[in-house]
Amino acid sequence: MSAPAVAADVVARALAYPFGVPPGSYGLDGGRVGEWDGTVEAGRVPVLAFGANASPVALAAKLGPLAADARVPVVAGELLGFDVVYSAHVSPYGAIPGTLQPCPGAVACVHVVHLAPEELARVHVSEPNYVFARLDGVDLRLADGTRHGAVRGYVSRHGALRRDGGHVGVAAIPVRGRTWPALDEPAILAAVRDDLAPGETLAGFVDAHVADPELAAQRTSALRATAAPFSWPHWEEIA
């Protein structure tokens, strides 16, 4: 019996992480990218975004039916003293996604997404591998000129992936002063494939753990065994 065909769209989605993050601020208006007018409605929760949550395509998908009527301000900024590195897990859609890790001297390009409570609840559901946390003592500088010493955001519950004794930066996210090597998504998936399933094609490797959540959990467990915990001392999980 021949092996089942690999779903090309499944593999393409995994390889596309973090799905195109604009360099500047924007407004997600009805699920489409528009200009941000500089205002934020009362009651919206500012949430740090450094990967897919800053992507218009991914954010609209996470909001689902709420996206049609949503007007979400997404404000660009810089987070000093942090890098965006790969997390020690495989996502439900097959990618190795990013997480934060302190890195003295680094300046990460990030965004802050301002979500209504019902929108934030939808994003929570999409983040089973992350803890929603408050980070204190940070230096977050936004494009509108505001500066923040605390921010809410998602931190990997599995820790940061380690290879050859260090972390691996997410190449798609610009970080000045990055000290760790950086790889794009196809390269990090290939490296993890070589560790966990040598000889497997990259497409077959991705397709297998997307199709089998138990296999995905096993692969995440293997990555987590050598991961580094989030090392910022001033943070706590919040509801």
C-alpha positions in Angstrom: 0.0 0.0 0.0 1.4 3.4 -1.0 1.9 6.1 1.7 -0.9 8.7 1.9 -0.2 11.9 0.0 1.1 14.8 2.0 -1.3 17.8 2.0 0.6 20.6 0.3 -1.5 23.3 1.9 -0.7 21.9 5.4 3.0 22.0 4.8 2.9 25.4 3.1 1.2 26.8 6.1 3.8 25.5 8.5 6.6 26.8 6.4 5.0 30.3 6.2 5.3 31.1 9.9 5.0 33.9 11.0 2.8 34.7 8.1 4.0 38.1 7.1 4.3 40.7 9.8 4.2 44.4 8.6 7.2 46.5 9.7 5.0 49.4 10.9 1.7 50.1 12.6 -1.6 49.2 11.0 -5.2 48.8 11.7 -7.0 45.4 11.1 -10.3 46.7 9.8 -12.9 44.0 8.9 -10.1 41.5 8.6 -8.1 43.6 6.2 -5.0 45.8 6.6 -5.7 49.5 6.8 -4.1 52.5 8.3 -4.1 53.1 12.0 -5.6 56.5 12.9 -3.6 56.8 16.1 -6.6 56.1 18.5 -7.4 53.2 20.7 -11.0 52.6 21.9 -11.5 52.4 25.7 -11.6 48.9 27.1 -9.2 47.4 24.6 -6.3 45.3 26.2 -2.8 45.9 24.9 -1.1 42.6 24.2 2.5 42.2 23.1 2.8 40.4 19.7 6.1 39.2 18.3 5.2 36.5 15.8 1.9 35.3 14.2 -0.2 37.4 16.5 1.2 40.5 14.7 0.4 39.1 11.2 -2.8 40.5 9.7 -3.6 37.1 8.1 -3.0 35.1 11.3 -4.8 37.6 13.5 -7.9 37.7 11.3 -8.0 33.9 11.3 -7.7 33.8 15.1 -10.5 36.3 15.5 -12.7 34.2 13.2 -16.2 35.7 12.8 -15.3 38.6 15.1 -12.9 39.8 12.4 -15.7 41.0 10.1 -16.7 43.8 12.5 -13.3 44.3 14.3 -11.2 47.5 14.1 -8.0 46.4 15.9 -5.1 48.8 16.3 -1.7 47.1 15.9 1.1 49.4 16.9 4.7 48.8 16.0 7.4 49.2 18.6 10.7 47.9 20.0 11.3 45.7 23.0 14.8 46.3 24.4 16.8 43.5 26.0 14.9 40.7 24.3 15.2 38.4 21.3 12.5 36.4 19.6 13.7 32.8 19.5 12.1 29.4 18.6 10.0 27.7 21.2 10.5 24.1 22.2 7.3 22.8 20.7 5.5 22.0 17.4 2.3 23.9 16.9 -1.0 22.4 16.0 -0.5 23.6 12.4 3.0 22.1 12.2 5.4 25.0 12.7 8.1 25.6 15.3 6.8 29.0 16.5 8.6 31.8 18.4 8.8 32.9 22.0 10.6 35.6 23.9 13.9 35.2 25.7 16.0 38.0 27.4 19.1 38.9 25.5 21.1 41.9 26.8 21.8 44.4 24.1 19.2 43.1 21.7 16.3 45.2 20.4 13.4 43.2 19.0 10.9 44.6 16.5 7.5 43.9 18.0 3.9 45.0 17.9 1.2 45.7 20.5 -2.2 44.5 19.5 -5.1 46.2 21.2 -7.9 43.6 21.7 -11.4 43.9 22.9 -12.2 41.3 25.7 -14.1 39.0 23.4 -11.3 39.2 20.9 -8.7 38.4 23.5 -10.7 35.4 24.5 -10.6 34.1 20.9 -6.8 34.6 20.8 -6.4 32.7 24.1 -8.1 29.7 22.6 -5.5 29.7 19.8 -2.5 29.6 22.2 -2.6 26.2 24.0 1.2 26.1 24.1 1.6 29.5 25.7 1.0 31.1 29.1 -0.6 34.6 29.2 1.6 36.6 31.4 2.4 40.1 32.6 6.0 41.2 32.2 7.2 43.9 34.5 10.4 45.9 34.4 10.6 45.9 30.6 11.5 48.8 28.2 8.9 48.8 25.4 9.0 51.8 23.1 6.1 52.2 20.6 6.1 54.1 17.3 3.5 56.6 18.7 6.2 57.8 21.2 4.8 56.0 24.3 7.0 54.0 26.5 5.9 51.1 28.8 7.6 49.4 31.7 5.1 46.5 31.8 3.1 44.6 29.1 0.9 41.5 28.8 1.8 38.8 26.3 2.3 35.1 25.6 5.3 33.1 26.8 5.9 29.6 25.8 5.0 27.1 28.4 7.6 24.7 27.0 10.6 27.1 27.1 13.0 28.1 24.4 14.5 25.6 22.0 18.2 24.9 22.4 20.6 23.7 19.8 24.4 23.4 20.1 24.1 24.9 23.6 22.3 28.1 22.6 19.0 29.5 21.4 18.0 30.0 17.7 16.5 33.3 16.6 13.5 33.6 14.4 15.0 35.0 11.3 11.7 36.5 10.1 11.6 38.8 13.1 14.1 41.7 12.9 16.3 42.0 16.0 19.2 44.4 16.3 22.1 43.2 18.4 21.1 39.6 18.1 23.8 37.3 19.5 22.3 33.9 18.8 22.2 32.4 15.3 19.0 32.8 13.4 17.2 30.5 11.0 14.0 30.8 9.0 11.1 28.4 9.5 12.1 25.9 6.8 15.6 25.7 8.2 14.5 25.2 11.8 12.0 22.6 10.9 14.7 20.7 8.9 17.0 20.9 11.8 14.4 19.5 14.2 13.5 16.9 11.6 17.1 15.8 11.5 17.1 15.4 15.3 13.8 13.6 15.7 13.1 11.8 12.4 16.3 11.6 10.3 15.6 10.4 6.8 12.1 11.7 6.8 11.2 14.2 4.1 10.4 17.7 5.5 6.9 17.5 4.1 6.3 14.1 5.6 7.7 15.2 8.9 5.4 18.2 9.1 2.3 16.4 7.8 2.8 13.5 10.3 2.6 15.7 13.5 -0.2 17.8 12.1 -2.2 14.7 11.4 -1.4 13.0 14.8 -1.7 15.2 17.9 -0.1 12.4 20.0 3.0 12.4 17.8 3.1 16.2 18.0 3.0 15.9 21.8 5.8 13.3 21.7 8.0 15.6 19.6 7.2 18.6 21.8 8.2 16.5 24.8 11.5 15.6 23.2 12.3 19.3 22.4 11.2 20.4 25.9 13.6 18.0 27.5 16.6 20.2 26.6 14.8 23.6 26.5 15.7 26.7 28.5 13.0 28.2 30.7 11.9 31.8 30.2 14.6 33.6 32.2 13.0 37.0 32.7 12.7 37.3 36.5 9.8 39.8 36.6 6.8 38.0 35.2 3.7 36.2 36.4 0.9 34.3 34.8 -2.4 36.1 34.6 -5.9 34.9 33.7 
